[in-house]
Every structure is written in structure tokens, then in C-alpha cells.
């Protein structure tokens, strides 16, 4: 009886532990920036408002150039040099590395883990329960477990079994001995925001596939989404999931075996319905047609593609797309790591990219490299925008339980001091509508003025930024708004009915003053300092003359 109570207590404690682990709160990301609009150089202060007390931050301000150098974390990691392995990032930011083919052309089933961004590695299992393999895929589920499936080895051939680990790769449980999809290797897969797994393409012997399958129960069962997607059959392809939940599929290879039918691809496709239908983003991306490269999706929603093999050999170039694969910019033609194929890379919670292994011209590799593209890791950073444009700002926050990110598109609007926008003053309502970038979008609006008012713009306070001035002839009053916020910064009486108005930097002090031309007398009255006091007056012109202000000498 006593032993039964102890067993029940142990089960209850285990139940509590499981509940605590599975319900551990991940920070919920929120932020603001001030100001969100202004002219260059625009200094913006960003404030983290995330819920859940995050321990780390990765900011992307929208103008990062991704040209920082790669840093070698380890020249020879504990695992044997290899390619076509699989790796994932766990919620706590550690990296788990699984299987692959080594220099002896031998498939492996060992599992390794790094808790320091790839600098050092601990073997979790020398021989996991699943068959040694290469060309397989794996992913992390919402509960933090790892699902591994498919691949190939020379003894068992092509595989379609599915395995799951709930302890970072230390032990494994078989979820399915033979999934519904054809056994294959060098296919691609992604984990969707809803926790489902989507599998695409791959090869079985001389059969190249473009089918798509999905599992909603961690690989235990699978449903065919489509037997033949819009993109051509291929293997050695890669895919990523963007923050909006769409899948981007890129590149790949057609045949080693069919004479005259060897094709590398550099087309890019997008699916917004979990792989059911696909839209071609580009038939030919900027990077050369290739396969067995690596690609990742950044917290800012951009895609980075690295290395691989094309018809000319192996590569170590790096490319980036900020528009879902439609166009690409080369970050570097030759990164610090050696050219290679069959490599793998992951994105850590702090936004850094870690690249591992692969096969180079000198053989298989087990080095590890890291690249940091994020703009800041501070909690509440400041950033200076030096070029005009509309900028997306992204923030990823994290702690030991996981990470969470968000993006705000067109959040920061920077105006060039050398470029004019347009403004509409609607006399009937007194409203102003400003379009800074000549794109037909209202950037700011407010009420200021009304019927009968005369409008003039000027650099009223010497900041170089133009404000507006209203002259109300019926009362002779002027109303100045320096900051385009609809608030009167200065007002005074100067002039009256029948007067014409002009502005200019009359005394060279860097700010504009006003002038009144009175056609009835031909007199000018200048107010340099916007104080309602006449600083200069003289007679010049008549009632039929037109006023033009300029620097004439």
C-alpha cells in the first residue's frame, strides 16, 4: 500500500512537472518608436513594451545591410565532419544536430547539442533509435519536441519513418514506421505557425517528386495536400516559413541519372495555403541555379540563402530577399567560410545565423560560423535613419522558454530634407493633408485655418524644417505652426485686408520672416523675427505688380 502511494505521488509530481513545462510562458512582444516620421537624419527612440519579462532582444530597424563578417565559433566541432545532416533551434536557444553523411560515406544517427551558439557541443546520443541516415528533415514542435523523418542510407535505402524526441534528442519514440508519402531523401519541410508539418518534393531512385504532404499530429499521420504542385519535380531544394505563415520554396536539382536532363533551378515559389497552391515569385532569382544550399527566414521576414552547388561548382556566396523571394540582393560573393554544399544553418533567438558543416573542395567539414544581422540587442535602443524611405521595424524577444517576434511595416517614414512633398489645404473644412513621399498616401492630417485665410510655408524657427503660416486678412492676424501638429506656436497682428504676403530669410539668420506688400500705397513692411514689429519698410511697386522672392545677388 505504501509503495502504491509513493508511485501515485511520483506520477502526480511528474504530471505537475509536465504541466509546468508545457505551459511555460513565452514573452509576448510589443514595442513603440518615437518619432515615427521626420526628415533625415531622423533619430528614433524605441521602447520595448513586451509582456513576460524577456531576457534578450533582437531589433531590426529596416535599414540593416547584412554586411557584417562571419565569425568562426569552432574550427572542428565534436561531431565528425559531414554533410546532409539536420539541425534545429530549441525554444531555449540551444542547437540540436542530427545524423548526416560523413567522410567515410557513412550515414550517422548520433545527436549533438550546443548551448553556446555552436562554440562547443555535447553528445546527446551516440546511436539514436532511428536508422542512420542523411538527406532527412527535422523540426521543432510548439511543445518543444523534435520530429525527424525520411532520408536515406546504403543499407536500408530510402526511408519514410517518423521519430520524435521530447528531451532535446537524448531519447526517441517512433511515431510512424511508414508514413503515407513515398520514401525519399533531400526533400524539404517546414513547421507552420499552427504546429503542422509540411513536406515537399525530394527523390526516390530516379523518381523526382513535387508532391506536398502535411501532418497535424507531429508526424503520426499524413495527408496529401497535392500530388503535383505548380513547381517542377526536384530534390536538393529548400524552403522557409515567413512571419505571415506563407511558405517560400526555392531552387533544387532535377537529375543525376537521366542523360541530357540535368537541371539546377533558381526559381522561387510561394504558398499561402499550407502548400495546396503555389504562385511563382520569380522564374530566375539573382543567385545562380543551385541545390543543396542552406536558407533561413529572419525575424524581420527577410530570407537569407547561403552556399550550395551549381553547374560551375560549390559556392560560398550569400544572398538576401526582403520581398518574399521576388528579388534578391547579394550580400557577399565570398563569405569567410569555405565554399560548400550539404551545409545547414539556423537562426538563434538573438537573431544571429549559425552555419555548420557541409562538403567543401577539401572534403567534409565540421566547422561552425556565426553571423549577426540584427541592428541592436539593447532593450530600448536609439537608431539614426540617414536615408529617406519607409522602414519596417521588427523585434524578437526571448527568454529560456522561447521567443516571439513581430513586424510593423512602413512604421518609420523618413523624409529627405532635399525633396519636397505636397500638401492639400481644404479651405472649406480647414483641414491639411500631407503626402511626404509623393505616393498618394496621407502621412499626416490636422485642422488648421479656414475660409478666407491666406497660406504660406516657411522655415519659421531656424530648424530647416518647414512649417505653415496663416494670414487672416479679416483680422490682420498671423498664426504660425512650426511643427505641423495643428498647434499655434506663435500669433500676432500684422497687416490687413488687401495686403499681399511673402516670406524669406530677410536677415540671413537661417529662419524665415514675413513681408507685407500693400498695393494701395506700393509700400513693403518687413518683419524679420516674427514678432509683429516692422524691421524695414520702403515704397517699391504698384497695385498691378506681381511679387517674386529670390536670392538675386
C-alpha positions as CSV (number, residue, x, y, z in Angstrom):
1,X,0.0,0.0,0.0
2,X,2.9,2.4,0.9
3,X,4.6,1.7,-2.4
4,X,1.3,2.4,-4.3
5,X,1.1,5.8,-2.6
6,X,4.7,6.6,-3.4
7,X,4.0,5.6,-7.1
8,X,0.9,7.8,-7.2
9,X,2.8,10.7,-5.7
10,X,5.5,10.3,-8.2
11,X,3.0,10.2,-11.1
12,X,1.3,13.4,-9.6
13,X,4.7,15.2,-9.3
14,X,5.5,14.2,-12.9
15,X,2.1,15.4,-14.0
16,X,2.8,18.8,-12.4
17,X,6.3,19.0,-14.0
18,X,4.8,18.3,-17.4
19,X,2.1,20.9,-16.9
20,X,4.7,23.5,-15.8
21,X,7.0,22.7,-18.7
22,X,4.3,22.8,-21.4
23,X,2.6,25.9,-20.1
24,X,5.8,27.9,-19.5
25,X,5.0,31.4,-20.8
26,X,7.0,32.8,-23.7
27,X,7.3,36.6,-23.7
28,X,4.7,38.5,-25.8
29,X,6.4,41.1,-28.0
30,X,5.3,44.7,-28.1
31,X,7.1,48.0,-28.9
32,X,6.8,51.6,-29.9
33,X,9.0,54.2,-31.5
34,X,9.2,58.0,-31.3
35,X,9.1,59.8,-33.6
36,X,7.8,57.7,-36.4
37,X,8.0,60.4,-39.1
38,X,10.6,63.1,-39.8
39,X,13.4,64.3,-42.1
40,X,16.9,63.0,-42.4
41,X,18.8,62.4,-40.2
42,X,15.9,61.1,-38.1
43,X,16.8,59.9,-34.6
44,X,14.2,57.4,-33.3
45,X,13.9,56.1,-29.8
46,X,12.4,52.6,-29.5
47,X,10.8,51.3,-26.3
48,X,10.2,47.6,-25.6
49,X,6.8,47.1,-24.1
50,X,6.8,43.3,-24.2
51,X,4.9,41.3,-21.7
52,X,6.5,38.5,-19.7
53,X,9.9,40.0,-18.8
54,X,12.1,39.0,-21.7
55,X,15.8,38.5,-21.2
56,X,17.0,39.3,-24.7
57,X,16.1,41.5,-27.7
58,X,16.9,41.5,-31.4
59,X,15.9,44.7,-33.2
60,X,15.8,45.1,-36.9
61,X,15.4,48.8,-37.9
62,X,14.8,48.1,-41.6
63,X,18.0,49.6,-42.9
64,X,20.5,46.9,-42.0
65,X,22.8,45.9,-44.8
66,X,23.7,42.4,-43.5
67,X,27.4,43.0,-44.5
68,X,29.0,42.2,-41.1
69,X,31.7,39.5,-41.3
70,X,31.1,35.9,-40.2
71,X,32.9,34.8,-37.0
72,X,34.2,31.3,-36.6
73,X,32.8,29.7,-33.5
74,X,34.6,26.4,-33.8
75,X,37.1,25.1,-36.4
76,X,36.4,21.5,-35.5
77,X,33.2,20.6,-33.6
78,X,32.9,17.4,-31.6
79,X,30.8,15.7,-34.3
80,X,32.6,14.1,-37.3
81,X,32.8,16.2,-40.5
82,X,29.7,15.6,-42.6
83,X,27.0,16.9,-44.9
84,X,23.3,16.4,-45.5
85,X,22.6,16.3,-41.7
86,X,19.7,18.1,-39.9
87,X,19.7,20.8,-37.2
88,X,17.1,22.7,-35.3
89,X,16.9,25.5,-32.7
90,X,15.2,24.7,-29.4
91,X,13.0,27.2,-27.5
92,X,15.8,27.8,-25.1
93,X,18.1,28.8,-28.0
94,X,20.3,25.7,-28.0
95,X,21.1,23.9,-31.3
96,X,20.4,20.2,-31.8
97,X,22.4,18.5,-34.6
98,X,21.3,15.0,-36.0
99,X,22.6,12.4,-38.4
100,X,24.1,13.1,-41.8
101,X,26.8,11.5,-44.1
102,X,30.5,11.7,-43.0
103,X,33.8,11.4,-44.9
104,X,33.6,7.7,-45.0
105,X,30.3,8.0,-46.9
106,X,28.7,6.5,-43.9
107,X,25.3,7.5,-42.6
108,X,25.1,8.5,-38.9
109,X,22.4,8.5,-36.2
110,X,24.2,10.4,-33.5
111,X,22.7,13.5,-31.8
112,X,24.6,16.6,-30.5
113,X,23.7,19.8,-28.7
114,X,25.2,23.2,-28.3
115,X,24.1,25.7,-25.7
116,X,26.7,28.4,-26.7
117,X,25.9,29.2,-30.3
118,X,27.9,26.4,-31.7
119,X,31.2,27.1,-29.8
120,X,31.1,23.7,-28.0
121,X,29.0,20.5,-28.4
122,X,27.8,17.8,-26.1
123,X,26.8,14.4,-27.5
124,X,23.2,13.6,-26.5
125,X,23.1,10.1,-28.1
126,X,25.8,8.2,-29.9
127,X,23.2,5.9,-31.6
128,X,19.6,7.2,-31.6
129,X,16.8,4.7,-32.1
130,X,16.2,5.7,-35.7
131,X,18.2,4.2,-38.5
132,X,21.4,6.1,-39.6
133,X,20.5,8.4,-42.4
134,X,21.3,11.5,-44.5
135,X,19.1,13.8,-46.5
136,X,16.4,13.7,-43.8
137,X,14.4,16.6,-42.3
138,X,13.5,17.6,-38.8
139,X,11.5,20.4,-37.0
140,X,10.7,21.7,-33.6
141,X,7.0,21.4,-32.5
142,X,5.2,24.0,-30.4
143,X,5.7,21.9,-27.3
144,X,9.5,21.9,-27.8
145,X,9.8,18.3,-29.0
146,X,11.8,17.4,-32.1
147,X,10.3,15.4,-35.1
148,X,12.7,13.7,-37.5
149,X,11.6,11.9,-40.7
150,X,12.7,10.4,-44.0
151,X,16.2,10.3,-45.5
152,X,18.5,7.5,-47.0
153,X,21.3,5.1,-46.2
154,X,23.0,2.5,-48.3
155,X,21.7,-0.4,-46.2
156,X,18.0,0.4,-45.6
157,X,17.6,2.6,-48.7
158,X,15.0,5.4,-48.8
159,X,13.1,6.0,-45.6
160,X,9.7,7.4,-44.6
161,X,9.6,6.7,-40.9
162,X,8.9,9.4,-38.3
163,X,10.5,9.8,-34.9
164,X,10.0,12.2,-32.0
165,X,12.2,13.3,-29.1
166,X,10.9,15.2,-26.0
167,X,14.3,15.6,-24.4
168,X,16.4,17.5,-26.9
169,X,17.4,14.4,-28.8
170,X,18.5,12.2,-25.9
171,X,15.8,9.6,-26.5
172,X,13.4,9.0,-29.4
173,X,10.0,7.4,-29.9
174,X,8.8,6.2,-33.3
175,X,5.6,8.0,-34.4
176,X,5.2,6.1,-37.7
177,X,7.1,3.2,-39.3
178,X,5.9,4.1,-42.8
179,X,4.3,7.4,-43.5
180,X,1.9,7.8,-46.4
181,X,4.4,9.6,-48.6
182,X,6.9,7.8,-50.8
183,X,10.2,7.1,-49.0
184,X,12.7,9.8,-50.1
185,X,15.7,12.0,-49.3
186,X,16.8,15.5,-50.0
187,X,13.3,16.8,-49.7
188,X,12.2,20.0,-47.8
189,X,10.0,20.6,-44.9
190,X,8.8,23.4,-42.6
191,X,6.9,23.7,-39.3
192,X,3.9,26.0,-39.7
193,X,2.8,28.6,-37.1
194,X,-0.1,26.2,-36.3
195,X,2.3,23.4,-35.4
196,X,1.6,21.3,-38.5
197,X,4.5,19.9,-40.6
198,X,4.5,20.4,-44.4
199,X,6.8,18.2,-46.6
200,X,7.7,19.0,-50.2
201,X,9.5,17.3,-53.1
202,X,12.6,15.0,-52.9
203,X,13.9,12.0,-54.7
204,X,13.4,8.2,-54.7
205,X,15.8,6.5,-57.0
206,X,15.3,8.2,-60.4
207,X,11.8,9.5,-59.4
208,X,11.8,13.2,-58.6
209,X,8.8,14.5,-56.8
210,X,6.7,17.7,-56.5
211,X,4.1,16.4,-54.1
212,X,3.1,18.1,-50.9
213,X,2.1,16.4,-47.6
214,X,1.0,17.7,-44.2
215,X,0.8,16.3,-40.7
216,X,-1.1,17.9,-37.9
217,X,-0.2,15.3,-35.2
218,X,3.6,15.5,-35.0
219,X,4.2,13.1,-37.9
220,X,2.0,10.3,-36.7
221,X,-0.3,10.6,-39.7
222,X,0.0,12.5,-43.0
223,X,-2.5,13.9,-45.6
224,X,-1.5,14.6,-49.2
225,X,-2.1,18.2,-49.9
226,X,-1.4,17.9,-53.7
227,X,0.1,15.1,-55.8
228,X,1.7,17.6,-58.2
229,X,2.5,21.2,-57.2
230,X,2.9,24.0,-59.7
231,X,6.7,23.9,-59.4
232,X,8.6,21.1,-61.3
233,X,9.8,17.9,-59.5
234,X,13.2,18.3,-57.8
235,X,15.4,17.4,-54.9
236,X,18.1,19.3,-53.0
237,X,15.6,22.2,-52.7
238,X,15.0,24.3,-49.6
239,X,12.0,26.2,-48.1
240,X,11.3,28.6,-45.2
241,X,8.2,29.9,-43.4
242,X,7.7,33.7,-43.3
243,X,6.1,35.6,-40.3
244,X,2.8,35.8,-42.3
245,X,2.7,32.0,-42.4
246,X,3.4,31.6,-46.1
247,X,5.9,29.1,-47.4
248,X,8.7,30.1,-49.7
249,X,10.3,27.3,-51.8
250,X,13.5,27.8,-53.8
251,X,15.9,26.1,-56.2
252,X,16.9,22.5,-56.3
253,X,18.1,19.9,-58.8
254,X,16.5,17.6,-61.3
255,X,18.7,14.6,-62.2
256,X,22.0,12.8,-61.7
257,X,20.8,9.9,-63.8
258,X,19.0,10.9,-66.9
259,X,21.4,11.8,-69.8
260,X,20.7,15.3,-71.1
261,X,18.3,16.0,-68.3
262,X,20.4,17.7,-65.6
263,X,18.9,20.9,-64.4
264,X,19.6,23.2,-61.5
265,X,16.8,25.6,-60.6
266,X,16.7,29.2,-59.2
267,X,13.0,29.8,-59.3
268,X,11.1,30.9,-56.2
269,X,7.5,29.9,-55.3
270,X,5.1,30.9,-52.5
271,X,2.2,29.2,-50.9
272,X,-0.3,30.9,-48.6
273,X,-2.5,27.8,-48.0
274,X,0.0,25.4,-46.4
275,X,1.2,24.0,-49.7
276,X,-2.1,23.5,-51.6
277,X,-1.4,26.0,-54.3
278,X,1.7,27.9,-55.3
279,X,2.5,31.2,-57.0
280,X,5.8,31.8,-58.8
281,X,7.6,34.8,-57.3
282,X,10.3,34.8,-59.9
283,X,11.4,32.4,-62.6
284,X,15.1,33.3,-62.2
285,X,16.4,34.7,-58.9
286,X,19.6,36.7,-58.8
287,X,21.6,33.8,-57.4
288,X,22.8,31.1,-59.8
289,X,20.7,28.0,-60.2
290,X,21.7,25.5,-57.4
291,X,20.9,22.8,-55.0
292,X,22.0,21.6,-51.5
293,X,22.4,25.1,-50.2
294,X,21.0,26.5,-46.9
295,X,18.4,29.2,-46.3
296,X,16.7,30.7,-43.3
297,X,13.9,33.2,-42.5
298,X,15.0,36.1,-40.3
299,X,12.8,37.6,-37.6
300,X,12.4,40.6,-39.8
301,X,10.8,38.4,-42.5
302,X,13.7,38.6,-44.9
303,X,15.3,35.4,-46.4
304,X,19.0,34.6,-46.5
305,X,20.4,32.0,-48.8
306,X,23.9,30.6,-48.4
307,X,26.3,28.4,-50.4
308,X,25.3,25.2,-52.3
309,X,26.3,23.7,-55.6
310,X,25.6,25.0,-59.1
311,X,26.7,23.8,-62.5
312,X,30.0,25.6,-62.0
313,X,30.9,24.1,-58.7
314,X,30.4,24.8,-55.0
315,X,29.6,28.3,-53.6
316,X,30.1,30.5,-50.5
317,X,28.1,33.5,-51.6
318,X,25.3,34.9,-49.5
319,X,22.0,36.5,-50.9
320,X,19.0,38.2,-49.2
321,X,15.4,38.9,-50.2
322,X,13.1,41.3,-48.4
323,X,10.1,40.8,-50.7
324,X,9.2,37.1,-50.2
325,X,11.8,35.9,-52.8
326,X,10.6,38.1,-55.7
327,X,14.0,39.9,-55.8
328,X,17.4,39.3,-54.3
329,X,20.5,41.3,-53.3
330,X,23.9,39.7,-53.0
331,X,25.3,40.4,-49.5
332,X,28.7,39.0,-50.4
333,X,30.2,37.0,-53.3
334,X,32.5,35.2,-51.0
335,X,31.9,34.7,-47.2
336,X,34.6,33.9,-44.7
337,X,33.8,30.2,-44.7
338,X,34.9,27.9,-47.5
339,X,32.6,27.1,-50.4
340,X,30.5,24.1,-49.6
341,X,27.3,22.2,-50.2
342,X,25.1,20.0,-47.9
343,X,25.6,22.6,-45.2
344,X,22.9,23.6,-42.7
345,X,22.1,26.8,-40.8
346,X,19.7,28.0,-38.1
347,X,18.6,31.3,-36.7
348,X,19.0,31.8,-32.9
349,X,16.7,33.8,-30.7
350,X,19.1,36.7,-30.7
351,X,18.7,36.9,-34.5
352,X,22.2,35.6,-35.3
353,X,22.6,33.0,-38.0
354,X,24.7,29.9,-37.2
355,X,26.1,27.8,-40.2
356,X,27.6,24.3,-39.8
357,X,29.3,21.6,-41.7
358,X,28.9,20.6,-45.4
359,X,31.2,19.3,-48.1
360,X,33.9,21.6,-49.4
361,X,36.5,21.0,-52.2
362,X,38.9,19.8,-49.5
363,X,36.4,17.3,-48.0
364,X,33.7,17.2,-45.4
365,X,33.6,20.0,-42.8
366,X,32.7,20.2,-39.1
367,X,33.4,23.9,-38.6
368,X,30.8,26.4,-37.2
369,X,30.3,30.0,-38.1
370,X,28.1,32.8,-36.8
371,X,26.7,36.0,-38.4
372,X,24.8,38.8,-36.6
373,X,22.5,40.8,-38.8
374,X,20.3,42.4,-36.1
375,X,20.5,46.2,-35.6
376,X,20.6,46.2,-31.8
377,X,20.4,43.9,-28.8
378,X,19.5,46.7,-26.4
379,X,16.2,46.7,-24.7
380,X,15.4,50.3,-25.6
381,X,17.7,51.4,-28.4
382,X,18.1,54.6,-30.3
383,X,18.6,54.5,-34.1
384,X,19.5,57.1,-36.7
385,X,17.9,56.9,-40.1
386,X,20.1,58.6,-42.7
387,X,18.2,57.8,-45.9
388,X,14.7,58.7,-46.9
389,X,12.2,55.9,-47.2
390,X,9.5,53.8,-45.4
391,X,11.0,51.3,-43.0
392,X,9.7,48.2,-41.4
393,X,10.8,47.7,-37.8
394,X,10.9,44.2,-36.3
395,X,11.6,43.0,-32.8
396,X,12.2,39.5,-31.4
397,X,12.2,39.0,-27.7
398,X,13.2,35.8,-25.8
399,X,13.9,34.0,-22.6
400,X,14.7,30.4,-21.6
401,X,11.1,29.4,-22.5
402,X,11.2,30.6,-26.1
403,X,11.0,33.6,-28.4
404,X,8.4,35.8,-30.1
405,X,8.6,38.3,-32.9
406,X,6.6,41.0,-34.6
407,X,7.0,43.3,-37.6
408,X,5.5,46.8,-38.2
409,X,5.5,47.5,-41.9
410,X,6.1,51.1,-43.0
411,X,6.4,52.1,-39.3
412,X,9.1,54.7,-39.8
413,X,8.8,57.3,-42.6
414,X,11.9,59.3,-43.3
415,X,11.7,62.3,-45.5
416,X,14.6,63.8,-47.4
417,X,15.4,67.4,-46.5
418,X,16.2,67.9,-50.2
419,X,12.9,66.6,-51.5
420,X,9.6,68.4,-51.3
421,X,6.3,66.6,-50.7
422,X,2.9,68.0,-51.3
423,X,0.1,69.3,-49.0
424,X,-3.5,70.0,-49.6
425,X,-5.3,72.7,-47.6
426,X,-9.1,72.2,-47.8
427,X,-10.4,75.7,-47.3
428,X,-14.0,74.6,-46.8
429,X,-13.1,72.4,-43.7
430,X,-9.8,73.9,-42.6
431,X,-8.0,70.5,-42.9
432,X,-4.5,69.9,-44.1
433,X,-3.4,66.6,-45.8
434,X,0.3,65.9,-46.2
435,X,1.9,63.5,-48.7
436,X,5.7,63.4,-47.9
437,X,6.8,60.8,-50.4
438,X,4.6,61.6,-53.5
439,X,2.9,58.2,-53.3
440,X,-0.7,59.3,-52.8
441,X,-0.7,58.3,-49.2
442,X,-1.7,60.7,-46.4
443,X,1.2,60.9,-44.0
444,X,-0.3,63.5,-41.7
445,X,-3.5,65.4,-41.4
446,X,-4.9,68.0,-39.0
447,X,-7.2,71.1,-38.9
448,X,-5.6,74.5,-39.1
449,X,-7.2,77.6,-40.6
450,X,-10.4,78.2,-42.6
451,X,-12.3,80.1,-45.3
452,X,-10.6,83.3,-46.4
453,X,-7.2,82.5,-44.9
454,X,-4.0,83.0,-47.0
455,X,-1.4,80.2,-46.6
456,X,2.3,80.4,-46.7
457,X,5.0,77.9,-45.7
458,X,8.4,78.7,-44.2
459,X,11.3,77.7,-42.0
460,X,10.0,79.8,-39.2
461,X,12.2,78.6,-36.3
462,X,15.5,78.0,-38.0
463,X,15.4,74.2,-37.8
464,X,15.5,73.7,-41.5
465,X,12.0,72.0,-41.3
466,X,9.2,73.9,-42.9
467,X,6.1,74.8,-41.0
468,X,3.0,76.7,-42.1
469,X,1.7,80.2,-41.6
470,X,-1.8,81.5,-41.9
471,X,-2.6,85.2,-42.6
472,X,-6.2,86.1,-41.8
473,X,-6.9,89.4,-43.7
474,X,-10.3,90.0,-41.9
475,X,-8.5,90.5,-38.6
476,X,-4.9,91.1,-39.7
477,X,-3.6,88.2,-37.5
478,X,-0.9,85.7,-38.4
479,X,-0.9,82.1,-36.9
480,X,2.3,80.0,-37.1
481,X,2.6,76.2,-36.8
482,X,6.3,75.3,-36.6
483,X,5.9,71.5,-36.2
484,X,2.9,70.6,-38.4
485,X,0.9,69.5,-35.5
486,X,-2.1,71.8,-35.8
487,X,-0.9,73.8,-32.7
488,X,-0.4,77.6,-32.9
489,X,3.2,78.2,-31.8
490,X,3.1,82.0,-32.3
491,X,0.5,84.6,-33.3
492,X,0.4,88.4,-33.7
493,X,-1.3,91.1,-35.7
494,X,0.5,92.4,-38.8
495,X,-1.4,93.7,-41.9
496,X,-4.9,93.8,-43.0
497,X,-7.4,93.5,-45.8
498,X,-6.0,93.9,-49.3
499,X,-2.4,93.2,-48.3
500,X,-0.3,90.6,-50.2
501,X,2.1,88.4,-48.2
502,X,5.6,86.9,-48.8
503,X,8.3,85.1,-46.8
504,X,12.1,84.9,-46.9
505,X,15.2,84.8,-44.8
506,X,15.5,88.6,-44.9
507,X,18.4,89.0,-42.5
508,X,20.4,85.8,-43.1
509,X,19.8,84.3,-39.6
510,X,18.7,80.9,-41.0
511,X,15.0,81.4,-40.3
512,X,12.2,82.9,-42.4
513,X,10.5,86.2,-41.7
514,X,7.4,87.7,-43.4
515,X,6.7,90.7,-45.5
516,X,3.5,92.6,-46.4
517,X,3.1,94.4,-49.7
518,X,0.3,97.0,-49.7
519,X,-0.7,97.6,-53.3
520,X,-2.8,100.6,-52.4
521,X,0.3,102.5,-51.4
522,X,3.1,100.5,-53.0
523,X,4.8,100.0,-49.6
524,X,6.6,96.9,-48.2
525,X,6.8,96.1,-44.5
526,X,9.3,93.5,-43.3
527,X,9.2,91.6,-40.0
528,X,12.4,89.6,-39.7
529,X,11.7,87.9,-36.3
530,X,8.0,87.1,-36.4
531,X,7.3,89.5,-33.6
532,X,4.8,91.8,-35.3
533,X,7.4,94.7,-35.4
534,X,8.3,96.4,-38.6
535,X,12.1,96.0,-39.1
536,X,12.2,97.6,-42.5
537,X,9.8,99.5,-44.9
538,X,10.0,101.2,-48.2
539,X,8.0,102.0,-51.3
540,X,8.5,99.6,-54.2
541,X,5.9,98.7,-56.9
542,X,2.3,99.2,-57.5
543,X,-1.2,97.6,-57.5
544,X,-0.8,95.7,-60.7
545,X,2.7,94.2,-59.9
546,X,3.5,90.6,-59.2
547,X,5.6,89.6,-56.2
548,X,8.6,87.1,-56.7
549,X,11.0,86.4,-53.9
550,X,14.5,85.2,-54.6
551,X,18.3,85.5,-53.8
552,X,19.1,87.8,-56.7
553,X,22.7,88.7,-55.8
